[in-house]
Amino acid sequence: MIAYLLLVCALGLLVLALRLRRATGLPWTRVHSSDTSGWRQADEPLVSQRYGLVGKPDYVLETRGGLIPVEVKPSRRAAAPYESDLMQLAAYCLLIEDTTGRAPSYGLLRYAEQTFKLPYTPALRSGLLALLE
């Protein structure tokens, strides 16, 4: 009887954890690095001598397609990403590209109620490089 109750509790907690995970709006994948306080020490920042950039995304996800930067803005509520947030995410994409030799195809920007999947396009990269000059 006790084993049955423990099993029911465990299944209930599993369902709750899966619902909370889905509510984050982030893909189900391995976290490569993290810059959020709490459960683990953050990795070293990404450094590009070539572009004179240093940065640390909130998360870097490891997917089959490569590393994906994630920036979390928990208090922002907007129908579209702010331009400054887009450029920050583009800078993280450029840092990953320069430090690994492989450009991410996109980055994720998480606002309070929505996650934006923003493609890292040649036009976005060029716009960022023009901004850096």
C-alpha positions in Angstrom: 0.0 0.0 0.0 2.8 2.4 0.9 4.6 1.6 -2.3 1.5 2.3 -4.3 1.1 5.7 -2.6 4.7 6.6 -3.3 4.3 5.6 -7.0 1.2 7.8 -7.3 3.0 10.7 -5.7 6.1 10.2 -8.0 3.9 10.2 -11.1 2.1 13.3 -9.9 5.4 15.1 -9.4 6.6 14.0 -12.8 3.4 15.4 -14.5 3.9 18.7 -12.6 7.5 18.9 -13.6 6.7 18.3 -17.3 4.0 21.0 -17.2 6.4 23.5 -15.6 9.1 22.6 -18.2 6.6 23.2 -21.1 5.6 26.5 -19.6 9.1 27.9 -20.0 8.7 28.0 -23.7 12.2 26.6 -24.2 13.0 23.5 -26.2 13.6 20.2 -24.5 17.4 19.9 -24.9 20.6 19.8 -22.9 21.8 23.0 -21.3 25.4 23.6 -22.4 26.0 26.5 -20.1 24.1 28.9 -17.8 24.5 32.4 -16.5 21.5 32.4 -14.1 22.0 32.5 -10.4 21.0 29.5 -8.4 21.5 25.9 -9.2 25.0 26.0 -10.6 28.0 28.2 -11.2 28.0 30.0 -14.5 30.5 29.1 -17.1 33.2 31.5 -18.3 32.0 34.3 -20.7 32.4 34.0 -24.4 35.3 36.1 -25.7 36.0 37.3 -29.2 39.3 39.1 -29.7 38.5 39.5 -33.4 35.3 41.6 -32.7 36.3 42.9 -29.3 33.2 41.3 -27.7 32.7 39.6 -24.4 29.3 38.2 -23.3 27.5 35.5 -21.4 24.1 34.4 -22.6 21.7 33.3 -19.9 21.8 29.8 -21.4 23.5 28.1 -24.2 21.5 25.0 -25.4 23.2 22.1 -27.1 21.1 20.8 -30.0 21.7 18.5 -32.9 22.1 21.6 -35.1 24.8 23.2 -32.7 24.8 25.6 -29.9 21.9 28.0 -29.4 22.1 31.2 -27.2 19.1 32.0 -25.0 18.5 35.4 -23.4 15.8 35.6 -20.8 14.0 38.9 -20.0 11.4 37.8 -17.4 9.8 41.2 -16.9 9.4 42.2 -20.6 6.0 41.9 -22.2 5.9 42.8 -25.9 4.4 41.5 -29.1 7.7 41.7 -30.9 11.3 41.7 -29.7 13.0 45.0 -28.8 15.7 46.0 -31.3 18.2 46.2 -28.4 17.4 42.6 -27.3 17.7 41.4 -30.9 21.2 42.9 -31.2 22.2 41.4 -27.9 21.1 38.0 -29.1 22.9 38.6 -32.4 26.0 39.4 -30.4 25.8 36.1 -28.6 25.3 34.3 -31.9 28.5 36.1 -33.3 30.4 35.1 -30.1 29.4 31.5 -30.5 30.3 31.6 -34.2 33.7 33.1 -33.5 34.6 30.9 -30.6 33.4 27.5 -32.0 33.7 28.1 -35.8 30.1 27.3 -36.3 27.3 29.9 -36.5 24.0 29.2 -34.7 21.1 29.1 -37.1 18.9 31.0 -34.5 18.8 32.3 -31.0 15.9 32.3 -28.5 14.7 35.4 -26.7 12.3 34.6 -23.8 10.0 37.4 -22.5 7.5 37.0 -19.6 4.8 35.5 -21.8 6.4 34.5 -25.1 9.5 33.0 -26.6 10.8 34.4 -29.9 12.9 32.1 -32.2 15.0 34.7 -34.0 17.0 33.5 -37.1 20.7 34.4 -37.2 20.7 35.6 -40.8 23.5 37.2 -42.9 21.6 40.5 -42.8 21.3 40.4 -39.0 25.0 39.6 -38.7 25.9 42.4 -41.1 23.7 44.8 -39.1 25.5 43.8 -35.9 28.9 44.3 -37.4 27.9 47.7 -38.7 26.8 48.6 -35.2 30.1 47.4 -33.7 32.2 49.7 -36.0 
